[in-house]
Amino acid sequence: MPRIKVLPPNISNRIAAGEVVERPASVVKELIENSIDAGADRIVVETIDGGRKLIRITDNGCGMSQKDLELSVERHATSKITSENDLDAIISMGFRGEALASIASVSRLVLLSRTPEQEGAWQIAVNFGEKDNLRPAAFGQQGTRISVEDLFLEIPARRKFLKTKATENAHIAAIVRLYASSLSSVRFELYSEGELVLKSSKCPQENPLCLTPLLGADKAARLFSFHKKQAGMSVTGHLSRTEDAHRTIKNLYFFINKRPVKSPVIQRAVMDAFKERLTSDRFPCGGLFLTLPPDEVDVNVHPAKLEVRFERPDEVFRLVYQAVRSGIEQQSQLIDNINQVYAPLKQSDFQPIRQATLTNPGKTDGAANAYEVKLPENWQNGQCVISEQRLPWENQGNETKESLFLTESLNDAESLENTDLLPDTGVNNRIVGQIKASYILIENRTGIVLMDQHAAHEAFLYKTLCQRIEGMQEVASQPLLFPVLVDLEPEDTEKIAPKTDILRQIGFDIEPFGANQVIVRATPVFLDEQPEGIKKIIENAVQGLRHCDLTGVWRVELPEGIRRVIAGLACHGAIKMNRRLDYAEMEELVRLVKSEKLTNCPHGRPIFTVLTYQELEKRLGRH
């Protein structure tokens, strides 16, 4: 039976490093937190080979004396707590005093530091746990510089699990962006392979642009803001509007006392506040900054300090929920005010007239008044005349340009009068008109059919695009007058590069542009979107293709990721609700639904609903 024994320091340090140092980004996180606790307002991060070969952090903090410098690489040596009570109210980023020792046990660590009182800097080096003597060094500024070289070089079992250079760089950038957003008083610079990747500026948390490092300037500028104080706690937040919601929750960030954390309590409060505004597959993006009494937050529950425990979780939930809900309602009020400006009918639109009697329509009764609606200028001979408009699938004049929506099968389709809309709805379909500029009303022998014009066109586009992709046919594209730049996260830029061929086949001319951007030079012919709309389409496409494997034979069944991309594209390109259609347009849309046997849009919503005459007569008491 093996006997229990105390592990030597080199083994215990490596075990501790396994909890603290998961990958190069973990090293960057721990060293940034040390710089923050030193009072630095400028932190420079440099990496080579994704952090494997070199990680260097330079700050202008208070620096360390010779004695502190020597103690800093020992386990459980810290200046941030002095008694057990300090653990109950932690105000610093770090507090355990094990990060440097753990990092030094799995790398070559060189630490230089200089205090304001010192005439020169001092240096200490630790080579995979073996500490050298303290020595003078050249370091011309106040502060500290820590270099970590050859991370995990002597631990092949750990090194082999590191990802590609681009992936590790992306994780490092994500850490730097987090702290650049959470600390309004600190400027960050990130260099990879000697090239500048990120340079943040000081921005107060009350300004939504403080989230620019995480979301980009365009998205940050569109966030709505809110603030609330309650029960000794406060929250300031900046969240996306419902129309800008994402398909993933990963772009929702939480900060407690300036510390980036993950919190199921806060996340649930935010999602509950949005519950009636977003579908289950949509999530807000943005950030919440909470300030709580330090003695009510336990940050010592996770090795990497990423999770926290609240003394009053119900109060935290209530604070966040009410704050987010209030912010959403304020946005709704703004929208309601805009809608009131464009309200279609108001009292002044009506004019009092004499009401004609039933017995003598030619004369009026002086004692009776009624209101008459002003008829629109395009009302002629008892009907509203709509100026002729053509849908994207119709050829304009004598143009011979190929249209995505005209195929031989569609051109050979039967006329509307001789076909059924549905297999069980009889014959002799007759388009009665359009309701709410969104639904087509159709009468046939069986009953009344209401068709959703957007869902119908969306379903047709989706089916056509899928058929084109499966048949290796390219969709015609149209060049943009001004190319559109789309900001992406570094890992997305890496993953989308080999998948641009599928986007070109759909009709996009897209290629990488710099480290974190792609440029769109052309879009499908049927797409009519402003630059912001194009950006949203590309962002959704990137999310759909992120984990989509395009290797091997997949043409028989399109991968789910590609189908999601096509579904989003069809939704953006389809006829919108609240668009007036003339008779020819409605007839063409109904014919397409019939010929392609469409029943649902790609999101699962039905294209039409049927009210039979039997149901109608029952509702009107005819039975």
Secondary structure, 3 states (H helix, E strand, C coil): CCCCCCCCHHHHHHHHHHHHCCCHHHHHHHHHHHHHHCCCCEEEEEEEHHHCCEEEEEECCCCCCHHHHHHCCCCCCCCCCCCHHHHHCCCCCCCCCCHHHHHHCCCEEEEEEECCCCCCEEEEEEECCEECCCEEECCCCCEEEEEEECCCCCCHHHHCCCCCHHHHHHHHHHHHHHHHHHCCCCEEEEEECCEEEEECCCCCCCCHHHHHHHHCHHHHHCCEEEEEEECCEEEEEEECCHHHCECCCCCEEEEECCEEEECHHHHHHHHHHHCCCCCCCCECCEEEEEECCHHHEECCCCCCCCECEECCHHHHHHHHHHHHHHHHHHHHHHHHHHHHHCCCCCHHHEEEEEEECCCCCCCEEEEEEEEEECCCCCEECCEECCCCCCCCCCCCCCCCCCCCCCCHHHHCCCCHHHCCCCCCCCCCCEEEEEECCCEEEEECCCEEEEEEHHHHHHHHHHHHHHHHHHCCCCCCEEEEEEEEEEECCHHHHHHHHHHHHHHHHHCCEEEECCCCEEEEEEEECCCCCCHHHHHHHHHHHHHHHCCCCCCCCCCCCCCHHHHHHHHHHHHHHCCCCCCCCCHHHHHHHHHHHHHHCCCECCCCCECEEEEEHHHHHHHCCCC
